[in-house]
Amino acid sequence: MTKAGFESMEIAIQGTILDDAEALIIPADLEDKFQKSPNAKAYFLGLSRSEKRNML
């Protein structure tokens, strides 16, 4: 892995990025996009838990 990759993982581990994804918390920027495209949100909500987590 590159230095940038290791730095990204360190930030994710220290912060809440991975915790939020595991808890399926939709980030504000994605929620804003979903408000503009209700079909996209419906599709996302219909995915399995693991698919949602992987996308987040």
RODO-2510 file (C-alpha; in nm, 4 decimals, decimal comma):
residues 56
     n   res          X          Y          Z
     1     m     0,0000     0,0000     0,0000
     2     t     0,1172     0,3518    -0,0690
     3     k     0,1943     0,6084     0,1993
     4     a    -0,1334     0,7869     0,1188
     5     g    -0,3206     0,4595     0,1635
     6     f    -0,1684     0,4004     0,5051
     7     e    -0,2462     0,7596     0,6052
     8     s    -0,6094     0,7180     0,4946
     9     m    -0,6447     0,4017     0,6985
    10     e    -0,4923     0,5681     1,0035
    11     i    -0,7402     0,8553     0,9759
    12     a    -1,0274     0,6110     0,9359
    13     i    -0,9196     0,4079     1,2368
    14     q    -0,8743     0,7129     1,4595
    15     g    -1,1937     0,8824     1,3522
    16     t    -1,5451     0,7631     1,3069
    17     i    -1,5382     0,6910     0,9345
    18     l    -1,5430     0,3145     0,9764
    19     d    -1,7804     0,3287     1,2742
    20     d    -2,0295     0,5375     1,0759
    21     a    -2,0188     0,2965     0,7828
    22     e    -2,0661     0,0001     1,0137
    23     a    -2,3648     0,1753     1,1741
    24     l    -2,4994     0,2541     0,8240
    25     i    -2,4999     0,6275     0,8934
    26     i    -2,5573     0,8102     0,5666
    27     p    -2,3151     1,1053     0,5361
    28     a    -2,4707     1,4503     0,4946
    29     d    -2,3393     1,4968     0,1409
    30     l    -2,4921     1,1669     0,0280
    31     e    -2,8210     1,2464     0,2016
    32     d    -2,8293     1,5762     0,0110
    33     k    -2,7933     1,3861    -0,3163
    34     f    -3,0632     1,1410    -0,2096
    35     q    -3,3019     1,4321    -0,1487
    36     k    -3,2556     1,5277    -0,5129
    37     s    -3,3065     1,1697    -0,6312
    38     p    -3,5643     0,9786    -0,4250
    39     n    -3,5327     0,6754    -0,6557
    40     a    -3,1630     0,6508    -0,5738
    41     k    -3,2374     0,6566    -0,2013
    42     a    -3,5082     0,3928    -0,2408
    43     y    -3,2626     0,1736    -0,4314
    44     f    -2,9939     0,2231    -0,1662
    45     l    -3,2333     0,1421     0,1181
    46     g    -3,3358    -0,1762    -0,0628
    47     l    -2,9801    -0,3100    -0,0659
    48     s    -2,8566    -0,5665     0,1829
    49     r    -2,6788    -0,4437     0,4941
    50     s    -2,3378    -0,5517     0,3654
    51     e    -2,3919    -0,3814     0,0281
    52     k    -2,4894    -0,0556     0,2008
    53     r    -2,1870    -0,0756     0,4310
    54     n    -1,9539    -0,1382     0,1390
    55     m    -2,0913     0,1634    -0,0468
    56     l    -2,0616     0,3890     0,2548
***
